[in-house]
Amino acid sequence: MPDDRIAPKEYYSIGEVCEVTGLKPHVLRYWESQFSALQPSKNQAGNRIYRRREIKLVQLLRHLLYNEKYTIEGAQQKLEQLREEGKLDRAARVALDGETVTDLRKEADDLVDLLSLEE
């Protein structure tokens, strides 16, 4: 899994997670209320702090909800199924890989468009 999309440090703020995942803070807070597996810790100031594992889970949820078009309930069931089968970590890695490929394709398309304008 290309973990280099997630800067190597111990804890991440909600703003950093939003930047990496392309989600809004209110979406992350809502998902926390809907998915028991997504429970970031809070620091002494009461701010959410995410670990790499939770960021990968957010990416998996984003993939299930936005790309696979699962409902919240369907995504909850899918997470439970993956957890029972011991495939949750692998599914999160695959989702992040897919998101990385999608992002690279978009960047390549944008670059081609930019170069086409310069001709």
C-alpha positions in Angstrom: 0.0 0.0 0.0 1.4 3.4 -0.9 1.4 4.8 2.7 3.4 7.8 1.5 0.0 9.6 0.9 -0.3 9.6 4.6 2.7 11.6 6.1 4.7 9.5 8.6 3.8 10.6 12.1 1.9 9.3 15.1 -1.2 11.4 15.2 -3.1 13.5 12.6 -5.6 16.3 13.1 -9.1 16.2 11.6 -7.9 18.9 9.1 -5.0 16.8 8.0 -7.3 13.8 7.5 -9.7 15.9 5.5 -6.9 17.0 3.3 -5.7 13.5 2.6 -9.2 12.0 2.1 -10.9 14.9 0.4 -13.7 14.9 2.9 -15.2 17.7 5.0 -14.9 17.6 8.8 -18.7 17.3 9.3 -18.6 14.1 7.2 -15.9 12.5 9.3 -17.8 13.5 12.5 -21.0 11.9 11.1 -19.2 8.8 10.1 -17.8 8.5 13.7 -21.4 8.4 14.9 -22.4 5.7 12.4 -19.3 3.4 12.4 -18.2 2.0 15.7 -14.8 1.0 14.2 -14.1 4.7 13.6 -13.4 6.2 17.0 -10.4 8.6 17.0 -8.9 9.6 20.3 -9.0 13.1 21.6 -6.0 15.1 22.8 -5.9 17.1 26.1 -7.6 20.0 24.3 -10.5 17.8 23.2 -9.5 17.7 19.5 -9.8 14.5 17.5 -6.5 12.8 16.7 -6.4 10.1 14.1 -3.9 7.3 13.7 -2.8 5.8 10.3 -5.1 2.9 10.9 -8.1 5.2 11.2 -7.2 7.1 8.1 -7.1 3.9 6.2 -10.5 3.0 7.6 -11.8 6.4 6.5 -10.5 5.7 3.0 -12.2 2.4 2.9 -15.5 4.0 4.0 -15.1 6.6 1.4 -14.6 3.9 -1.2 -17.6 1.9 -0.1 -19.9 4.9 0.2 -18.8 7.0 -2.8 -17.4 4.5 -5.3 -19.2 1.3 -4.5 -22.4 3.2 -3.7 -23.2 1.4 -0.5 -25.7 2.9 1.9 -24.5 3.6 5.5 -26.3 0.5 6.6 -24.7 -1.5 3.8 -21.3 -0.2 4.6 -21.7 -1.1 8.2 -22.6 -4.7 7.2 -19.7 -4.8 4.8 -17.2 -3.7 7.5 -18.6 -6.3 9.9 -18.2 -9.0 7.3 -14.7 -7.9 6.5 -13.8 -7.8 10.2 -15.3 -11.3 10.8 -13.3 -12.7 7.8 -10.1 -11.0 8.9 -9.9 -9.0 5.7 -10.5 -5.5 7.0 -6.9 -4.3 6.7 -6.4 -5.8 3.3 -9.7 -4.2 2.0 -8.5 -0.8 3.4 -5.2 -1.1 1.6 -6.9 -2.1 -1.7 -9.3 0.9 -1.4 -6.4 3.3 -0.8 -4.6 1.8 -3.8 -7.6 2.3 -5.9 -8.0 5.9 -4.7 -4.3 6.5 -5.5 -4.8 5.3 -9.1 -7.9 7.4 -9.5 -6.0 10.5 -8.3 -3.0 9.8 -10.5 -5.3 9.4 -13.5 -7.0 12.7 -12.8 -3.7 14.5 -12.4 -2.5 12.9 -15.7 -5.7 14.0 -17.4 -5.3 17.5 -16.0 -1.7 17.7 -17.2 -2.7 16.5 -20.7 -5.4 19.2 -20.8 -2.9 21.8 -19.7 -0.4 20.8 -22.3 -3.1 20.8 -25.0 -3.9 24.4 -24.2 -0.3 25.4 -24.7 -0.1 24.1 -28.2 
